[in-house]
Amino acid sequence: MSDDGREGADTGRAGGNADSPGDDGDPDPFDAFRQLRALPGDVLVLSLAMFAFSLGFQATGRYLPQYLAVLGASSLALGAYGSVGNLVSAAFPYPGGALSDRLGSRTSLTLFGLASTLGFLVWWAADPFRTVAVGPTNLAVVLVFVGLFLSQAWKSFGLGATFAIVKQSVPPNRLASGFAATETVRRTAFLLGPLLVAGVLSVSAFTEGFRLVLLGAALVGGIATVAQFALYDASNDSIGKSFEGVGMVVDDLRSLPDTLRPLLVGDTLVRFANGMVYVFFVRVVVDVLAVGARLPVVGDLSPEAYFGVLLGIEMAVALLTMVPVARLARSVGLKPVVALGFAVYAVFPVTLIFAPPDATVLAALFAFSGLRFAGLPAHKALIVGPAEADAGGRVTGTYYLVRNVVTVPSALVGGWIYGRSPEVAFTLATVVGLVGVAFFLLRGREFAAYANA
């Protein structure tokens, strides 16, 4: 499951209000925090709900593969978990849009929130059933898969709308900065979630501690859902009223701008490579390298707790670099910045699997991994920039639908290889990723607004 998956159209709405120009004409990402109290009530509620669910997803999602392993899942089952997650990410937005059309955004958001909260609870309840056999596995593992379908429901409410709204609110040659501003708010939850898990796991065993985290995620999700239902006014909301059916996807594919085709091919290869090993990052740190750490004040951390710290380091680098790199794109163009992000995606697996079991080295590697997010705003700008003014959401939705569908089997393929040799799985992932980088460098095209950089 990719890191920049669906977080809801409210991100774009909040970002649109927060993207006020700074002294140099760029959207200031920290305005998103400074202006929270000034946002319209419904937008504020929806934005805080997005933050709450993102916090829950990030506190749990990166640890679920380790939780599955503890429950008795095989490497192939872990790969299947990743592929099912990819499938959910690819398939949910369309029925989610249809449901929003029929029920309205307020009701559908409430249902999505309830489903996600229930998903966290299903994950929490799975552990006692690990002794109940179900075919080649056990009921606990099956329940984790059931919880996956439920927990991802809230994410189905509109990646395309986020892109379209940012495109409408930011000048073409400031798109990367606009996306950097909206990403800063969202990624803050990505930073806090793993650090909270690390804190819990520093004082408890993994299974007991992680189940407490799952209860916390369910509590936060439940509060956010109630707040949405009670306070969100969707009377002026057009998001969720524009879905026209799956049949339009074919037409959208045919009309995809030519400039996006090389980007889509390169991106898909890079994401397929990442998907092969993404669910195994926690397994490598915790079991293969088995690296813990001693931190000042905190003391000794288990490998499970230290993994949360590593994720925090990764996201801190992302937050610190997204805005400067987005501004740099105005000088060098979008293409080099996107290629940088792709390259980090590609080379990280091989550097991780062959890393020495040293806490400092791993901290440096995850800091390096954070640079892949530095290219994310430029990547989004390169996707939506060539679209016609009124087609940003459709172009974005089509692009991600194609990419996510193609990458669905990546984790299953990676899991099958990982079960035989983790080193081969991670090395092959890097090879596939580098092919994607090379293709994009050779065939990718610059967005016209940045062409004179």
Secondary structure, DSSP 8 states (H G I E B T S, - for coil): --TT----THHHHHHHHH--B-TTSSB-TTHHHHTGGGS-HHHHHHHHHHHHHHHHHHHHGGGHHHHHHHHT--HHHHHHHHHHHHHHHHHTHHHHHHHHHHH-HHHHHHHHHHHHHHHHHHHHHTGGGTTSEETTEEHHHHHHHHHHHHHTGGGGS-HHHHHHHHHHHS-GGGHHHHHHHHHHHHHHHHHHHHHHHHHHHTSS-HHHHHHHHHHHHHHHHHHHHHHHHHH---TT--TTS----TTHHHHHHHTS-TTHHHHHHHHHHHHHHHHHHGGGHHHIIIIIS---EEETTTEEE-HHHHHHHHHHHHHHHHHHHHHHHHHHHHHH-HHHHHHHHHHHHHHHHHHHHT--S-HHHHHHHHHHHTHHHHTHHHHHHHHHTTS-TT-HHHHHHHHHHHHHHHTTTHHHHHHHHHTT-HHHHHHHHHHHHHHHHHHHHHH----GGGTT-
